[in-house]
Amino acid sequence: MANPLSAVPTPYMVRVNGRTLYANCAWDALGIPAMLAADALVEAQTDPRGEPVSYSIEGGELRADDRLIVHFPLPFRVWYDDLVHT
């Protein structure tokens, strides 16, 4: 793991510049296109029913279905206190 990238496949696939990269979480999936200053398609397998979720970053802007949300239950300042819990 070298944030925002994962060295192994995860449920967070980021398709960018003709490659598929993996993120460790929803937050990192947003970090990959930001790090590369590139457009990207994110496909995540996070739904308990197994339904894939996808959204894109275009020109630095998030493009997603209005029904999608990302919820961060803890403030960023404590994320690294316990990464497994976060």
C-alpha positions in Angstrom: 0.0 0.0 0.0 1.3 3.4 -1.0 -1.6 5.8 -0.6 -3.7 6.3 -2.6 -2.7 3.1 -4.4 -3.1 -0.6 -3.4 -0.5 -3.1 -4.5 -3.2 -5.8 -4.7 -6.7 -5.9 -6.3 -9.4 -4.4 -4.2 -13.1 -3.6 -4.7 -12.1 -0.1 -5.7 -11.0 -0.1 -9.4 -9.9 3.1 -10.9 -9.6 3.2 -14.7 -7.2 6.0 -15.7 -5.0 6.7 -18.7 -5.8 3.2 -20.2 -4.8 1.4 -17.0 -6.7 -0.2 -14.1 -5.3 0.8 -10.7 -6.7 -0.2 -7.3 -7.5 2.0 -4.3 -7.9 0.9 -0.7 -11.1 2.8 -0.1 -13.5 5.3 -1.5 -11.4 8.2 -0.4 -8.2 6.8 -2.0 -10.2 6.1 -5.2 -10.7 9.9 -5.5 -7.1 10.5 -4.7 -5.7 8.5 -7.7 -7.1 10.8 -10.4 -6.1 13.8 -8.3 -2.6 12.5 -8.0 -2.3 11.9 -11.7 -4.3 15.0 -12.7 -6.3 12.8 -15.0 -9.9 11.9 -15.8 -10.9 8.5 -14.4 -13.7 6.0 -14.0 -14.1 4.5 -10.6 -15.9 1.2 -10.2 -16.5 -0.1 -6.7 -18.1 -3.3 -5.4 -19.3 -1.9 -2.1 -23.1 -2.6 -2.2 -24.1 -5.4 0.2 -26.2 -6.8 -2.6 -23.2 -7.0 -4.9 -24.3 -4.3 -7.2 -21.4 -2.3 -8.6 -21.2 1.4 -8.1 -19.5 3.7 -10.6 -18.7 7.4 -10.9 -16.2 9.4 -12.8 -13.8 12.3 -12.4 -13.9 14.6 -15.4 -11.8 17.8 -15.5 -11.3 17.5 -11.7 -15.0 17.3 -11.0 -16.9 14.4 -9.6 -19.6 13.1 -11.9 -22.0 10.7 -10.1 -25.6 9.6 -9.9 -27.3 11.9 -7.4 -28.4 8.9 -5.3 -24.7 8.0 -4.5 -23.1 9.2 -1.3 -19.7 8.6 0.4 -20.0 8.7 4.1 -17.0 9.2 6.4 -18.1 8.4 9.9 -15.0 9.9 11.5 -13.2 13.2 11.0 -10.0 13.1 8.9 -7.9 14.1 11.9 -8.4 10.7 13.5 -8.3 8.5 10.4 -4.7 7.4 11.0 -5.3 6.6 14.6 -6.8 3.2 13.6 -6.8 2.6 9.9 -8.6 -0.7 10.1 -11.6 0.9 11.9 -11.6 3.9 9.7 
